Amino acid sequence: MIKKRNNIARIYLKNLRDTKQITLPKKRKDALHAYHLFVIQSERRDALMEFLRANDVQTLIHYPIPIHKQKCYPRFNNLSLKKTEQFANSILSLPIHPFMKKEEALIVCNLIKEFCEKQ
């Protein structure tokens, strides 16, 4: 299952590496990534998410509320953690699962590139 997820991740990493409007996850050379999620960053995250949704690609925002802003941690709610808050506003999880086909991943890549080229 991890190998299959890595294959999809490689497709995303290869095909999106020159897309300037997004930031791809970093991969350590000395570790095997499980790619439970494939999370990109985009300053136009909400518009990109809507564009993908309009083209039948489901994405998610995992952890949209930074932990220090969650109700269950009221004593931390007044903290200002700029990078954490920036990530919460820019992260987008792309579809990735062991049964995803190469062609499906390429469709996602092409749609993201199309969106970014229009910007």
N, C-alpha and C positions, 0 to 999 in steps of 0.2 A: 504494500500500500504506500509506503514512504517512497519507494522507487518510482512509482507511478506519479505521485505528487511532485517529485523532483523533476520528472520529465516535463510536466506541465509548467513548472516554474522556469525551467530552462527555455521553454518556448517564449514565455513572457519576458524573461530577462534579455534574451537575444533580440526579440522583435521590438521591444520598447526601449532599448538602451539609448537610442539617439533621440528620444522624445523629450524635448527640453522642458515642457510644462509639467512633467511629473518626476517624482523621485522614487526610484525603485529600492526595494530592500537590499541591504548589504549582505553578502554571503562570505562567511569566513572560510578560508581554504583548508583549515585544519579541523573542520567540523562538518557533520552531516546534518543538514537542515531537514526538519520533518515537514515543513510547509503546511502546518495545520491551517494557517491562513496565509494568503499572499496579499500583503498590505502595501499599497502605494500611497504617495502623498501628492496632493494637488491643491494649489491655491484656489482653483475653481472647482473644488470637490463636489459641491452640490449641483452645479450645472452639468458636470461630467456624469454624476450619478443619474441625473434626470435624462440625459442624452442616452446613456446605456439602457436605462429602463424603457425608454421609448423605442429602443431597438431590441427589446426582449432579452436583455442581459441583466440578471439580478445581481446587485452588489449589496453590501452591507456596511454599516459603520459600526465596527466593534468598539466598544468603550467610548461612546460619544461624550460622556461626562467624565472629566478627570477625577481620579479617586479623591483628591483633596477637596473637590467641590460637591461630593455626594452627601446626601442627607445623613447617612449613617456615620459620618465623620464631622460633626458640626464644629469641633474645635479647630479643624483645619480649613474650614470654608473660607476664611478671610485671607488665606495665603495666596500669594501671587507667584505662580510657577509658570513663567512665560513660555518656555519650550513645551512643557506638558500641555498647556492650553492651546498652543499653536498646533501640536500634533492632533489633539482632539478635534480641531476644526478643519484638519486637512487630510486625515487618513480615510482610506477607502479600501475595503477588502474586495478583491476580485474573485470571481468564481474559481474554485480549485477543489478537485476531489479525484479519487483514484479511478473513477469511471469516465472522467472527462476525456473527450476525444481531442486529438491534435487539431483537427479542423475547427472545433469549438473554441479552443484557445486562440487560434489564429483570427477567428472572427472578432473576438474581444480585442485583440491587439489592433486589428484594422480599424475598428470603431473608435478606439482611443486615439489612434493617430489621426483619423478623420476629424474628430472633435478638436484636437490640438492644432491641427493645420488651419482650422477656421478661426482660431483665436488670434 
